[in-house]
Amino acid sequence: MRKISFALILAGIVLLSGCMSNEQKQRVEKIDSLQVVLDSVSQKLNDIDSAQIQANYQTIMEFNSYLDSVPEENENQELIDNYREAERNLRKYLANANKLNSELQLSYNQLDSLSYDVKHDLVPEGKFKYYYKDEEQSVGKLRELTWYLAETSEGELKRFDSLQNAVEQYLKANNVRYNP
C-alpha cells in the first residue's frame, strides 16, 4: 500500500510540475510562431538553386581567363564588365548563403533555448519581452535577407545565360580559343 501511495504522490508531483501556466503557454506559442517563420526562411533558402549558381560561378571563372586577353579599349567592354559583375554577384551570393545558413541555425538554437527556459520557468521576471523582441528582430532580418537573396539569385541565374551566350559568341567572333 505504501508503494502505491508513494507512486501516486510521485505521479502527482510530476503532473503538477509539468503543467505550465497560461502565461508560459502563450510565450511558448509566440516562440513557436517564430519557429514557423524560420521554417519558411529555411525552405526559401533551400529552394535557391545553389548548385547551378556554383556551376555558373565556376564557368565565369574559367572564361575570365580568356577575357583577360581582350584589350581594355575593346568595343565590347560593356559586355565584359557585365560578365565580371555577374561573377562578383555570384561570389557574394555564395558567401551570403553560407552566412545565412549559419545565422539560421543560430536562430533555431536561440529559440529552442528560450522555449526551454520558458517551459522550465527559468526566464527572470520581466525579461521575456526583451528576449523575445531580440529573437523576433533576428528572425525578421533573416527573413528579409533570405527573400532578397532568393530574388537576386534568380535574376543572376537568368542573366548568366544571356551573358554566357554573348561572351561565347564574342570569343568566337574574335578567334579567341577557349575550351568550354
C-alpha positions in Angstrom: 0.0 0.0 0.0 2.9 2.3 0.8 4.4 1.7 -2.6 1.1 2.6 -4.3 0.8 5.8 -2.2 4.3 6.8 -3.0 3.8 6.2 -6.7 0.6 8.3 -6.7 2.3 11.1 -4.9 5.3 11.0 -7.2 3.0 11.0 -10.3 1.1 13.9 -8.8 4.3 15.9 -8.3 5.4 15.1 -11.9 2.0 16.2 -13.3 1.9 19.4 -11.3 5.4 20.3 -12.2 4.7 19.5 -15.8 1.8 21.9 -16.0 2.6 25.2 -17.5 0.7 28.4 -16.6 -1.3 30.2 -19.3 1.4 32.8 -19.5 4.0 30.2 -20.2 1.8 28.5 -22.8 1.3 31.9 -24.5 5.0 32.6 -24.5 5.8 29.1 -25.9 3.2 29.7 -28.7 4.8 33.0 -29.6 8.2 31.3 -29.8 6.6 28.5 -31.9 5.3 31.2 -34.3 8.8 32.5 -34.8 10.0 28.9 -35.5 7.3 28.6 -38.2 8.8 31.8 -39.8 12.2 30.2 -39.6 10.9 27.1 -41.3 9.7 29.2 -44.2 13.0 31.0 -44.3 14.8 27.7 -44.4 12.6 26.4 -47.2 13.1 29.6 -49.2 16.9 29.2 -48.8 16.7 25.6 -49.8 14.7 26.5 -52.9 17.6 28.5 -54.3 19.5 26.5 -56.9 22.9 26.7 -55.2 24.4 24.0 -57.3 23.6 25.9 -60.5 24.9 29.1 -59.0 28.1 27.3 -58.1 28.4 25.9 -61.6 27.8 29.3 -63.2 30.4 30.8 -61.0 33.0 28.2 -62.0 32.2 28.8 -65.7 32.6 32.5 -65.3 35.9 32.0 -63.5 37.1 29.8 -66.4 36.0 32.2 -69.1 37.5 35.2 -67.3 41.0 34.0 -68.2 40.0 34.1 -71.9 38.6 37.6 -71.5 41.9 38.7 -69.9 43.5 38.6 -73.3 41.0 41.1 -74.7 42.4 44.7 -74.9 40.9 47.2 -72.5 39.7 49.6 -75.2 37.6 46.9 -76.8 34.2 47.9 -78.2 32.6 45.1 -76.2 34.0 46.3 -72.9 30.4 46.7 -71.5 29.8 43.0 -72.1 33.0 42.1 -70.4 32.2 44.4 -67.5 28.7 42.9 -67.1 30.2 39.4 -67.2 32.7 40.3 -64.4 29.9 41.9 -62.4 27.9 38.7 -62.7 31.0 36.9 -61.3 31.1 39.3 -58.3 27.4 38.9 -57.6 27.6 35.1 -57.7 30.6 35.1 -55.4 28.7 37.4 -53.0 25.7 35.0 -53.2 27.8 32.0 -52.3 29.3 33.9 -49.3 25.9 35.2 -48.1 24.2 31.9 -48.5 26.7 30.2 -46.2 26.4 33.1 -43.7 22.6 32.9 -43.8 22.6 29.2 -43.2 24.8 29.7 -40.1 22.6 32.5 -38.8 19.5 30.3 -39.4 20.9 27.5 -37.3 21.9 30.0 -34.6 18.4 31.4 -34.5 16.8 28.0 -34.3 19.1 27.2 -31.3 18.3 30.5 -29.6 14.6 29.9 -30.0 14.9 26.3 -28.7 16.8 27.7 -25.7 14.3 30.4 -25.0 11.4 27.9 -25.3 13.2 25.5 -22.8 13.8 28.4 -20.4 10.1 29.4 -20.6 8.8 25.9 -20.1 11.1 25.4 -17.1 10.3 28.9 -15.7 14.0 30.0 -15.9 13.4 33.4 -17.5 13.8 36.2 -15.0 10.7 38.2 -14.2 10.1 40.9 -16.8 12.8 39.7 -19.2 10.8 37.6 -21.6 9.6 40.5 -23.7 13.2 41.7 -24.2 14.5 38.2 -25.1 11.5 37.7 -27.4 11.9 41.0 -29.1 15.6 40.3 -29.8 14.7 36.9 -31.4 11.8 38.4 -33.3 14.1 41.1 -34.8 16.7 38.4 -35.7 14.1 36.3 -37.4 12.7 39.3 -39.3 16.2 40.2 -40.5 16.9 36.6 -41.6 13.6 36.6 -43.5 14.3 39.9 -45.3 17.8 38.8 -46.3 16.7 35.4 -47.5 13.9 36.8 -49.6 16.4 39.4 -51.1 19.0 36.7 -51.8 16.4 34.4 -53.4 15.1 37.2 -55.7 18.6 38.5 -56.7 20.0 35.0 -57.3 17.1 34.1 -59.5 17.8 37.2 -61.6 21.5 36.4 -61.7 20.8 32.9 -63.0 18.7 34.3 -65.8 21.2 37.0 -66.6 24.0 34.4 -66.7 22.5 32.5 -69.6 22.3 35.6 -71.8 25.7 36.8 -70.8 27.4 33.4 -71.3 25.9 33.1 -74.8 27.1 36.7 -75.7 30.6 36.0 -74.3 30.9 32.8 -76.2 29.8 34.5 -79.5 32.2 37.3 -78.8 35.2 35.0 -78.2 34.3 33.0 -81.4 34.0 36.2 -83.5 37.4 37.4 -82.2 39.1 34.0 -82.8 39.9 33.5 -79.1 40.3 29.8 -78.5 38.5 28.5 -75.5 37.6 25.1 -74.2 34.0 25.1 -73.0 
